[in-house]
Amino acid sequence: MMFFGDRSNKELSEKVAQKLGMEVFYPDVHIFADGEIRIRILEDVCEKDILILKSLSIPVNDNIIEFCLTLNVLIESGCRDIFGIVPYLAYSRADHIFRSGEGVPLEVVIRMVEVNGLDKIMLVDPHSIKTPEIFSIPHLRISAIPVFAEKIRELVSNLKDVLLISPDRGGIRRIKILAEELGGVSYAVIDKDRDLETGKLKIVGIEGEVKDTCFIVDDMIAGGATMAEAIEYLDKKGVKNIYGMATHPIFAGNAVKLMQESKAQKIFVTDTISVSKEKQFEKLEILSVADLIAKAVRP
């Protein structure tokens, strides 16, 4: 088996390769003046099984095309099976038609990677519970929950003092699993309304009693509004120690500013997406999912 890493996330690629005891290769990518790209695989992949890691993060459309073209070149070069590790799956929030006149972009992205030769795929905390249903190829879903659980145990000596919080009802399953991982700690859900036209959030309450130490757990921080609003709400409730946790650090728009200026002690994310130096901030701590990926890949 040969392992091809992600040019946009070399740090995670190198960590996974090291844990698997494999050499990591990268596709040779040339970008033309008009934005089109040419992919070359310089290694002999004929009759080889391929493991390829690619995070479909910002710029999402460029990364999707690069991934699809790389898959195509691998197939044309005579490889056998291709197992794709996709730590972050773009368009995962667009899993159904929200309003008349829209489509389902997630289905389009999945069909693109399937038709270009992907035989099996691994995802890390996909946003939508519908995602596995859309795939027609074998798929594996892993979670960063064990990584977050380890960090919480490191920070808090008495877990009875901890309250896990989901910023919306869509994350109830995630928060329940994390609570079980920690031996049955308390958890609560924030109730909120979102205007589909403006995207603005309004928190209307929380189910459960708040505690002095709260961990807000979500699958991603995109624009940052969801996490920022939850932090502000808990601060107004008098919570002393507030931590944010999210698997995917998209950090679009003003997210970095919102997180750094929030009342949270720390914002924990994982390396499913590479965070550029420009987007790193004092309160940020990046945890790695490399070990989880390697353990799931090993036969």
Beta strands, then each sheet from edge to edge (+ up, - down):
strand 1: 2-4
strand 2: 24-25
strand 3: 28-31
strand 4: 37-40
strand 5: 50-53
strand 6: 82-86
strand 7: 120-124
strand 8: 139-142
strand 9: 162-166
strand 10: 186-194
strand 11: 201-207
strand 12: 213-221
strand 13: 241-249
strand 14: 266-270
strand 15: 284-287
sheet 1: 2+ 1+ 5+ 6+ 7+ 8+
sheet 2: 3+ 4-
sheet 3: 11+ 10- 9- 12- 13- 14- 15-
end
